[in-house]
Amino acid sequence: MSKPSVDFFPPEAALVYDEKNKKLAPISEGMLFLIRLLLKDLPTQAKVLCVGAGTGNEILALAHFYPEWKFVALDPSQGMLDVCRERITKAGLADRCEFIKGYVHDSPADNKYDAVLSILVAHFIPKEERLNYFKDIHTRLLPGGYVVNTEISFDLNSAEFPQMLENWKTVQSLMGATHESLAKVPEVLKNVLAVLPPSETEKIFREGGFAVPVRFFQAFMICGWYAQKAESK
């Protein structure tokens, strides 16, 4: 898989990422609450790979409730990984987390996980590389393991999109968007990010080896699915 053509999170963006997203906490907290419930039956000493771990929000949220889980924080942005390491160290969890700079295919394929999290990551993966992305995740799961994926997903050519776009601009305004940047939102969604309709995301899930993707979350254009890798016969 090639690197994305846009560096979405240079060091200066990583440093202000959490502050910028603070007003969206009700969305992220609800999403993380549901993810915690989805994964409640993992083994007591589960190992979890966080692809695009960002500043470590999902690791911090899960580690508190599952004190014996181990985590691998994987992110191509050194700035994000540095912030993630700092937050996790301050929380006293450094001994439970490994940090790797890179993409999912940079994680050793022979390391198998009880769960792989891809939280608000997939829309950064070019459309032509999305299938390989999910295949790489599938390869790294233990039989019976879970993938949890949330991403910006909507049919941008649908009759509903103009109304949803206004809602999305409201979200962007809460994050500090300017009048100029709001005007560019449709262009960003269509030509910078790789936003796919939910039906296409689910099709890629199935082609990537996950027979039954289940949608469990939606907040405007943020959608979430989970799926389980088939048990070995």
C-alpha positions in Angstrom: 0.0 0.0 0.0 1.3 3.4 -0.9 1.4 6.3 1.5 -1.6 8.8 1.3 -0.8 11.7 -1.0 -1.8 14.2 1.8 -0.1 14.4 5.2 -3.2 14.9 7.3 -1.5 15.2 10.6 1.8 17.0 10.7 3.3 17.6 14.1 1.6 20.9 14.7 -1.8 19.3 13.9 -1.2 16.4 16.3 -0.5 18.8 19.2 -3.9 20.5 18.9 -5.9 17.6 17.7 -7.6 16.8 21.0 -8.3 20.4 21.8 -9.9 20.9 18.3 -12.1 17.9 18.8 -13.1 18.6 22.4 -16.6 19.9 21.5 -17.3 16.6 19.7 -16.7 14.6 22.9 -20.4 13.4 23.1 -20.0 11.7 19.7 -16.7 10.1 20.5 -17.7 9.1 24.0 -20.9 7.4 22.7 -18.9 5.6 20.0 -16.2 4.4 22.5 -18.9 3.3 25.0 -20.4 1.0 22.3 -17.0 -0.3 21.2 -16.3 -1.2 24.8 -19.6 -3.2 25.0 -18.9 -4.9 21.6 -15.6 -6.2 22.9 -16.6 -7.2 26.4 -16.3 -11.0 25.6 -12.7 -10.8 24.4 -10.2 -12.9 26.5 -9.2 -11.5 29.8 -5.7 -11.0 28.5 -6.7 -9.9 25.0 -4.2 -8.2 22.6 -5.6 -5.3 20.6 -4.1 -3.6 17.5 -5.2 0.1 17.1 -4.6 1.1 13.5 -4.3 4.8 13.2 -4.2 5.1 16.9 -4.0 8.9 16.8 -3.7 10.4 20.3 -4.7 7.2 22.0 -8.3 7.8 22.9 -9.6 4.3 22.3 -6.6 2.7 24.1 -7.2 4.9 27.2 -11.0 4.2 27.1 -10.6 0.5 26.9 -7.5 0.0 29.1 -9.4 1.5 32.1 -12.2 -1.2 31.9 -10.0 -4.1 30.8 -6.9 -3.9 33.0 -5.2 -7.0 31.6 -5.5 -6.1 27.9 -2.3 -5.3 25.9 -2.3 -2.8 23.0 -0.3 -1.9 20.0 -0.6 1.7 18.9 0.1 2.0 15.1 0.1 5.3 13.3 2.0 6.7 10.3 2.2 10.2 11.9 5.1 10.6 14.2 3.5 13.6 15.8 0.3 11.6 16.6 2.4 8.7 17.9 4.4 11.1 20.2 1.2 12.5 21.6 -0.2 9.0 22.1 2.9 7.8 23.9 2.9 10.9 26.2 -0.8 10.4 27.1 -0.5 6.7 27.7 2.7 7.1 29.8 1.0 9.8 31.9 -1.9 7.4 32.5 0.6 4.8 33.8 -0.2 2.4 30.9 3.1 2.4 29.0 3.9 -1.2 30.1 0.7 -2.3 28.4 1.3 -0.6 25.0 3.7 -1.0 22.2 4.2 1.9 19.7 4.8 1.4 16.0 5.2 4.1 13.3 3.6 2.9 10.1 0.6 1.5 8.3 -1.3 -1.7 9.0 0.9 -3.6 6.6 3.9 -2.5 8.6 2.6 -4.5 11.6 4.2 -8.0 11.4 1.6 -10.3 9.8 2.6 -13.2 12.1 1.4 -11.1 15.2 -2.2 -12.1 15.7 -4.8 -10.0 17.7 -8.1 -10.6 19.4 -9.3 -7.3 18.0 -8.2 -4.7 15.5 -9.6 -1.2 15.8 -9.8 1.2 12.9 -11.4 4.3 14.4 -12.0 7.2 12.0 -9.2 6.0 9.7 -10.5 4.3 6.6 -11.6 7.5 4.9 -8.0 8.4 4.7 -7.2 5.2 2.7 -7.6 5.7 -1.1 -10.5 3.9 -2.6 -8.3 1.6 -4.7 -6.4 0.5 -1.6 -9.3 0.0 0.7 -9.8 -3.7 0.0 -6.2 -4.5 0.7 -6.5 -2.5 3.9 -9.3 -4.8 5.2 -7.5 -7.9 4.0 -4.4 -6.8 5.9 -6.6 -6.4 9.0 -8.2 -9.8 8.4 -4.7 -11.4 8.2 -3.7 -10.0 11.6 -6.8 -11.3 13.5 -7.0 -14.5 15.4 -9.9 -16.8 14.4 -12.9 -15.4 16.1 -11.3 -12.0 16.5 -13.1 -8.8 15.9 -12.5 -5.8 13.7 -14.2 -2.5 14.7 -14.2 0.2 12.0 -15.6 3.7 12.1 -15.3 6.1 9.2 -16.9 9.0 7.4 -19.3 7.2 5.1 -22.2 8.6 3.0 -23.5 8.5 -0.5 -22.2 11.8 -1.8 -24.4 11.5 -4.9 -27.6 10.9 -3.1 -30.6 13.1 -2.8 -30.0 13.3 1.0 -26.5 14.6 0.7 -27.2 18.3 0.5 -29.1 18.2 3.8 -26.5 16.0 5.4 -23.8 18.4 4.2 -25.4 21.2 6.2 -25.3 19.1 9.3 -21.7 18.2 8.6 -20.8 21.8 8.3 -22.3 22.4 11.7 -20.0 19.8 13.1 -17.0 21.4 11.3 -18.0 24.8 12.8 -17.8 23.3 16.3 -14.2 22.3 15.4 -13.3 25.9 14.5 -13.9 25.8 10.7 -13.8 29.2 9.0 -16.2 30.4 6.4 -13.6 29.7 3.7 -12.9 26.2 5.0 -16.6 25.4 5.2 -17.0 26.3 1.5 -14.4 23.7 0.7 -16.1 20.9 2.6 -17.8 19.3 -0.4 -14.4 19.3 -2.3 -12.6 17.7 0.7 -15.2 15.0 1.0 -15.3 14.1 -2.7 -11.7 14.6 -3.7 -9.3 14.7 -0.7 -10.8 12.0 1.5 -12.0 8.7 0.2 -15.6 8.8 1.4 -17.6 5.8 0.3 -21.4 5.0 0.6 -22.1 2.5 3.5 -23.2 -0.1 0.9 -19.8 0.0 -0.7 -18.0 -0.1 2.7 -19.9 -3.2 3.6 -19.1 -4.8 0.2 -15.4 -4.2 0.8 -15.8 -5.8 4.3 -17.2 -8.9 2.7 -14.6 -9.1 0.0 -11.9 -8.6 2.6 -12.9 -11.8 4.4 -15.6 -10.6 6.9 -18.9 -12.3 5.9 -21.3 -10.4 8.1 -20.4 -6.7 8.8 -22.8 -5.2 11.4 -23.5 -1.5 11.5 -23.6 -0.4 15.2 -23.2 3.4 15.1 -24.0 6.5 13.1 -23.6 10.2 14.0 -24.4 12.2 10.9 -21.8 10.9 8.4 -19.7 9.0 10.9 -20.7 5.3 10.6 -19.4 2.3 12.5 -19.3 -1.5 11.8 -17.9 -4.5 13.5 -17.3 -8.0 12.1 -15.8 -11.2 13.3 -13.2 -13.4 11.6 -14.5 -16.9 11.0 -13.4 -19.5 13.4 -11.0 -22.1 12.0 -12.6 -25.3 10.9 
